[in-house]
Amino acid sequence: MNMKRTTKVKWGTLKVGIAITFAIAVMFWASLSGGGTSIFESKKKFVCYFKNVNGLVPGSPVWMSGVEVGNVKSVKFVNLSPEKQVELVCRVKSEVWDRMTGSARVQLGTIGFLGDKYVEVIPGTTDGMPIADMEVVMTKDAGSAEAVFAEAQGSLSDVRHTINNIDTLLTRMNRGDGTLGKIVTDDDMYNKMTILLSEITKLTTDLQKNQLRIVESLEKTSDAIGSISTKVDDNTGTIGRLVNDPSLYDNLNNSSASLDSILHKINVAQGNMGMLVNDTALYSEMTDLMARINTLVADIQDNPRKYFKFSVF
């Protein structure tokens, strides 16, 4: 006779299963609603309205000054006005709540061009009073989500346009179009540029050598000038004596005075030199004498026997 066996589950095993199930449920809930903050941190909530949130979902992060400080608790369509179509309830950490003053504002943002959406809190002034829990925070620009995402799309279009231009430029360069294309594809241009660079390098080397020679020449000239200056200061050599010996100056001064006296006498027709310079009668007599001497010499050359007689015996 077969008897039916009854399977009994121990209460201890059941408690372990219930604890594991509860832990998994808590972890799953935290992953959906906790965002990047701890579920055990104290948080406060505020409300904000947008015309369009463009795919923002509960659990999306809330940022303040680039730091994640909370998350979106709920997203609800309310249709209160054309500019208040969607209601967001956001939670932020209590430690930053003092920045949630009356001048605080919120706006929507996106991570990258096509990334996840987030709510950005623009902190208010610290001299204001913090708002109450679940109070409405004004948006920086009502319905700004569309503008933000449209701007992101515009930026993406600009990037694509720039990439297309770069691609066109590279294509033309590969074909050898334009100056850059010639430089890239023309070996003759490359060879000429290589030769030019070589010549420039040689010229630079020669200039450096010439510069060294000029510097050496200047140094020698400077040394020579220094040596001359030393000799002048030491009363050595002719220049030194000219500069430092007062007797030479006195002699030159006396000679100048004597010469001046002689010239004065000549000018006033005193003495032989003065008569020679100033007396025209003496000049006439000397001119007449020179003429007669020339005549006598010419006659002697033409008639030597008239003046000289030669006899052998």
ZARO-113287 format. One record per residue (C-alpha): residue number from 0; x negated, y, z negated. Coordinates in steps of 0.05 Angstrom, whole numbers, plus 32768, in hexadecimal, padded with zeros to 4 digits. Example, Ala and Ser with C-alpha at 12.3 -4.5 7.8 and 13.67 -1.06 7.14 Angstrom:
REM residues 2
REC|0|7F0A|7FA6|7F64
REC|1|7EEF|7FEB|7F71
END
This chain:
REM residues 313
REC|0|8000|8000|8000
REC|1|7FE2|8043|8017
REC|2|7FE7|807F|7FE9
REC|3|7FE7|80C8|8001
REC|4|7FA9|80EF|7FED
REC|5|7FB2|8137|7FD6
REC|6|7F7B|816A|7FE5
REC|7|7F70|819B|7FAD
REC|8|7F4A|81DD|7FB6
REC|9|7F23|81F4|7F7A
REC|10|7F34|823A|7F5F
REC|11|7EE9|824D|7F5E
REC|12|7EE1|823E|7FA8
REC|13|7F20|8266|7FB8
REC|14|7F06|82A3|7F91
REC|15|7EC5|82A2|7FB9
REC|16|7EEC|82A0|7FFB
REC|17|7F19|82DA|7FE5
REC|18|7EDC|8304|7FD1
REC|19|7EB9|82F7|8013
REC|20|7EF8|8308|803B
REC|21|7F01|8349|8013
REC|22|7EB8|835C|801E
REC|23|7EBF|8351|8069
REC|24|7EFF|837A|806B
REC|25|7EDD|83B3|8045
REC|26|7EA1|83B2|8074
REC|27|7ECF|83B2|80B0
REC|28|7EF7|83ED|8095
REC|29|7EB7|8413|8084
REC|30|7E9C|8409|80CA
REC|31|7EDC|8428|80E7
REC|32|7EE7|8461|80B7
REC|33|7EA6|846F|8092
REC|34|7E7F|848C|80CD
REC|35|7E37|849A|80BC
REC|36|7E46|84AA|8073
REC|37|7E50|847C|8038
REC|38|7E97|8467|8027
REC|39|7E87|8471|7FDE
REC|40|7E74|84BB|7FE5
REC|41|7EA6|84EE|7FCD
REC|42|7EC8|8512|8007
REC|43|7EF9|8549|8013
REC|44|7F28|8553|804E
REC|45|7F3A|858C|807C
REC|46|7F69|8593|80B7
REC|47|7F5C|85B1|80FC
REC|48|7F84|85B5|813D
REC|49|7F6F|85B0|8186
REC|50|7F91|85B4|81C8
REC|51|7F6C|8577|81E3
REC|52|7F3A|854A|81C0
REC|53|7F25|8523|81FF
REC|54|7F1F|84DE|81E0
REC|55|7F0A|84F0|8199
REC|56|7F1E|84B5|816C
REC|57|7F23|84A8|8121
REC|58|7EDF|8499|8104
REC|59|7EBA|84CA|8131
REC|60|7E84|84EF|810C
REC|61|7E8A|8535|80EE
REC|62|7E49|855D|80F2
REC|63|7E32|859C|80CF
REC|64|7DF3|85BF|80E6
REC|65|7DDF|8580|810C
REC|66|7DE8|8552|80D0
REC|67|7E1F|851E|80CA
REC|68|7E49|8530|808C
REC|69|7E89|850A|8097
REC|70|7EB9|84EC|80C9
REC|71|7EFD|84F4|80E9
REC|72|7F33|84D3|80BF
REC|73|7F6D|84D8|80EF
REC|74|7F81|84F3|8133
REC|75|7FCB|8502|813C
REC|76|7FF3|8522|8175
REC|77|801F|8558|8155
REC|78|8030|858A|818D
REC|79|8037|85C6|815F
REC|80|8025|85F9|8196
REC|81|8003|85FA|81D9
REC|82|7FC0|8603|81B5
REC|83|7FD0|85D2|817C
REC|84|7FE1|8591|819E
REC|85|7FB4|8562|8175
REC|86|7FA9|8562|812A
REC|87|7F67|8548|810D
REC|88|7F5D|8537|80C4
REC|89|7F12|8536|80B5
REC|90|7EED|8521|8077
REC|91|7EAA|853F|8061
REC|92|7E7D|8533|8026
REC|93|7E8C|855B|7FE7
REC|94|7E44|8572|7FE3
REC|95|7E4D|859D|8021
REC|96|7E93|85B6|8010
REC|97|7E78|85F8|7FF6
REC|98|7E69|860A|803F
REC|99|7EB1|85FE|8052
REC|100|7EC6|8646|8045
REC|101|7EFB|8670|8067
REC|102|7ECA|8684|809E
REC|103|7EB9|863C|80B0
REC|104|7ECD|8624|80F5
REC|105|7ED0|85E2|811A
REC|106|7EC5|85CE|8163
REC|107|7EBF|858F|818B
REC|108|7E7E|8576|81A8
REC|109|7E62|853C|81CF
REC|110|7E21|8515|81C6
REC|111|7DFE|851C|8209
REC|112|7E25|8527|8249
REC|113|7E53|84EA|8245
REC|114|7E47|84D4|81FD
REC|115|7E73|84CD|81BF
REC|116|7E9D|8507|81A7
REC|117|7E95|8527|8163
REC|118|7EAF|8561|8139
REC|119|7E7E|8597|8129
REC|120|7E88|85C3|80EC
REC|121|7E6B|8609|80F0
REC|122|7E5E|861B|80A7
REC|123|7E7D|8659|8089
REC|124|7E59|868E|8061
REC|125|7E42|8679|801C
REC|126|7E5F|86B6|7FFA
REC|127|7EA7|869E|8009
REC|128|7ED2|866F|7FE0
REC|129|7ED8|8627|7FF8
REC|130|7F1B|8614|8017
REC|131|7F4C|85E5|7FF5
REC|132|7F51|859C|8005
REC|133|7F7A|858F|8045
REC|134|7F78|85D8|8058
REC|135|7F77|85EA|80A2
REC|136|7F34|8600|80C0
REC|137|7F38|862C|80FD
REC|138|7F17|8613|813D
REC|139|7EE1|863D|815C
REC|140|7F07|863E|819E
REC|141|7F4C|861F|81A1
REC|142|7F4E|85E9|81D6
REC|143|7F02|85ED|81DC
REC|144|7EF9|85A3|81E6
REC|145|7F09|85A9|8230
REC|146|7ED8|85E2|8237
REC|147|7EA2|85BB|8213
REC|148|7EAA|857D|823D
REC|149|7EB2|85A6|827D
REC|150|7E71|85C9|826C
REC|151|7E50|8586|8261
REC|152|7E69|856F|82A5
REC|153|7E50|85B0|82C4
REC|154|7E0C|85A6|82A5
REC|155|7E0B|855F|82C0
REC|156|7E1C|857A|8305
REC|157|7DE3|85AD|8300
REC|158|7DB4|8575|82ED
REC|159|7DCB|854B|8328
REC|160|7DC3|8587|8356
REC|161|7D7C|8592|833D
REC|162|7D6B|8549|8346
REC|163|7D86|854B|838D
REC|164|7D5B|8588|839C
REC|165|7D1E|8565|8381
REC|166|7D2E|8528|83AA
REC|167|7D35|8553|83E8
REC|168|7CF3|8575|83DA
REC|169|7CD0|8532|83D0
REC|170|7CEE|8518|8411
REC|171|7CD5|8555|8438
REC|172|7C90|854D|8418
REC|173|7C8E|8504|842D
REC|174|7C9F|8518|8474
REC|175|7C67|854C|8474
REC|176|7C96|8588|8479
REC|177|7C7E|85CB|845E
REC|178|7C3D|85DD|843C
REC|179|7C44|85AB|8404
REC|180|7C55|8574|8435
REC|181|7C17|8585|845E
REC|182|7BEC|8584|8420
REC|183|7C09|8540|840B
REC|184|7C07|851D|844F
REC|185|7BD1|8540|8478
REC|186|7B8C|8521|846D
REC|187|7B6B|855A|8493
REC|188|7B87|858C|8462
REC|189|7B6E|8562|8429
REC|190|7B29|855D|8447
REC|191|7B26|85A8|8452
REC|192|7B3C|85B6|840C
REC|193|7B07|8586|83F2
REC|194|7AD2|85AA|841B
REC|195|7AEC|85ED|8403
REC|196|7AE9|85D7|83BA
REC|197|7AA2|85BD|83C6
REC|198|7A8D|8600|83E4
REC|199|7AAE|8626|83AB
REC|200|7A89|85FA|8379
REC|201|7A47|8607|839D
REC|202|7A55|8652|839F
REC|203|7A65|8652|8356
REC|204|7A24|862E|8347
REC|205|79FC|8660|8371
REC|206|7A1F|869A|834E
REC|207|7A0D|867C|830B
REC|208|79C4|8675|8320
REC|209|79C3|86BD|833A
REC|210|79E2|86D4|82FA
REC|211|79AB|86B2|82D3
REC|212|7976|86D3|82FE
REC|213|7997|8717|82F6
REC|214|799A|870D|82AB
REC|215|7950|86F9|82AA
REC|216|793E|8737|82D3
REC|217|7966|8763|82A5
REC|218|7944|8744|8269
REC|219|78FF|8751|8288
REC|220|7912|8798|8299
REC|221|792C|87A2|8252
REC|222|78EB|8785|8236
REC|223|78C2|87B3|8263
REC|224|78EA|87F0|824E
REC|225|78E2|87DB|8206
REC|226|7896|87D4|8210
REC|227|7893|881A|8230
REC|228|78BC|8837|81F7
REC|229|788D|8817|81C5
REC|230|7850|8834|81E8
REC|231|7871|8878|81EB
REC|232|7881|8874|81A0
REC|233|783A|885D|8191
REC|234|781A|8895|81BC
REC|235|77FB|885F|81E8
REC|236|77EC|8869|8233
REC|237|77F8|88A4|8260
REC|238|7843|88A9|8254
REC|239|7839|88A5|820A
REC|240|7806|88DD|820C
REC|241|7834|8906|823A
REC|242|786D|88FE|8208
REC|243|7848|8903|81C6
REC|244|7808|892C|81D3
REC|245|7817|8976|81CA
REC|246|77D3|898C|81E6
REC|247|77E7|8973|822B
REC|248|7824|899F|8227
REC|249|77FA|89DA|8211
REC|250|77C9|89CE|824B
REC|251|7803|89CB|827D
REC|252|7820|8A09|825F
REC|253|77DE|8A2F|8264
REC|254|77D3|8A16|82AB
REC|255|7818|8A2D|82BE
REC|256|780A|8A71|82A0
REC|257|77C8|8A77|82C6
REC|258|77E8|8A62|8307
REC|259|781F|8A94|82FC
REC|260|77EA|8ACB|82F1
REC|261|77C5|8AB7|8331
REC|262|7805|8AB8|835A
REC|263|7817|8AFC|833D
REC|264|77D4|8B18|8352
REC|265|77DC|8AFB|8397
REC|266|7821|8B1A|839D
REC|267|7807|8B5F|8388
REC|268|77CB|8B59|83B8
REC|269|7796|8B55|8381
REC|270|7753|8B32|8390
REC|271|773D|8B0E|83CE
REC|272|7778|8ADE|83D0
REC|273|77A7|8B18|83C7
REC|274|7787|8B3E|8400
REC|275|7788|8B00|842C
REC|276|77D2|8AF7|841F
REC|277|77E9|8B3F|8420
REC|278|77B6|8B67|844D
REC|279|77CB|8B61|8496
REC|280|778D|8B86|84AE
REC|281|7760|8B4F|8496
REC|282|778D|8B1D|84B9
REC|283|7785|8B45|84FB
REC|284|773A|8B48|84F5
REC|285|7735|8AFE|84E7
REC|286|7762|8AF1|8523
REC|287|7736|8B1D|8550
REC|288|76F7|8AFB|8536
REC|289|7713|8AB6|8545
REC|290|7725|8ACC|858B
REC|291|76DD|8AE6|8599
REC|292|76BF|8AA6|857C
REC|293|76EA|8A7D|85AB
REC|294|76D4|8AA7|85E6
REC|295|768A|8AA0|85D3
REC|296|7690|8A54|85CB
REC|297|76B3|8A4E|860F
REC|298|767C|8A79|8631
REC|299|7645|8A4E|8611
REC|300|7666|8A0F|862C
REC|301|766B|8A2D|8672
REC|302|7624|8A4D|8674
REC|303|75F6|8A2A|8644
REC|304|75B7|8A42|8669
REC|305|75CA|8A89|865A
REC|306|75C2|8A7C|8610
REC|307|7590|8A41|860E
REC|308|754F|8A3A|8635
REC|309|752A|89F8|8639
REC|310|74E2|89EE|864F
REC|311|74BC|89AD|8652
REC|312|7476|89CC|8658
END
